[in-house]
Amino acid sequence: MKYAAAYYVNFEIYPIETGLRATGNLGRPPAVKASQTRFSIYAMPRPARLTYGLYAWLPAHGYRYVHPANRRSFELLEPVGKVFEKISPDDDSADWITLRYDEQQFLVSPELFKELYEKPAFSFGDLVREARPANGRPPHQGLVSDVFWNEATSRASYQLVERKRKLPQVFAETELQLAG
């Protein structure tokens, strides 16, 4: 079974030789002996129906739209024009919805969330490479770290992290392809 290349805060580790199960970080679970260190890591599946959308919030709108625990980090993110993954279940009566942007999660009011009906070609953590590098240089290859949305063209653009460094270049969908 193939899993989408994405990184999540929560994951599960299953020692192959034992029936033990551990969750958390990549350290060796305490019940596993030194001779049983082979692990198989299974990515957490994404929600069955992942909803993508925009959250056009500015500090001028007021802070009632952003949960108090997320206000500072959400303001620093500058959310206008960025694509979020809605990971909370569809519940019209909920006071807050959970949005994910890269590795961060935010509780926000559903009032300003605008669903995108065209799904972006790539999502956070997808391993992609440049389709046509310029002048014979090796293609950039990295993980999608930012997804931007152009409302005039209804197209996404992407920023990558390559070797733990964010590339300054922003790529269009047509300039990238899945790696591997």
QUIDA-V970373 format. One record per pair of residues at least 6 apart in sequence whose ideal C-beta (glycine too) atoms are under 6 Angstrom apart, sorted by the first residue. I is the first residue (numbers start at 1). GAP is how many residues later the second one is. Records with the same first field share a line. If there is no record, write none. Layout:
# QUIDA-V970373
I=GAP  GAP
This chain:
# QUIDA-V970373
3=40
5=120  121  122
6=119
7=118
8=36
10=34
11=33
12=11  30
13=9  26  28
14=7  26
15=17  21  24
16=22  24
17=19
18=18
20=11
22=7
47=40
50=35
51=35  64
52=31  64  67
53=31  33  60  61  62  63
54=60  95
55=24  29  57  58
56=24  56
57=8  22  55
59=16
63=8
65=44  47
66=8  42
67=29  40
70=36  37
74=32
81=67
83=37  64  66
84=15  17
85=15
86=13
87=11  13
88=9  10
96=11
97=13
98=7  9
99=7  9
102=22  43
118=36
120=27  36
121=52
122=6  22  36
124=20
125=18
126=18
127=16  52
128=48  50  51
129=10  12  50
130=9  10
131=44  46
133=6
140=22
141=38
142=18  19  20
143=18
144=14
145=14  16
146=13
147=9  11
148=9
149=7
156=17
157=13  15
158=13
159=11
160=7
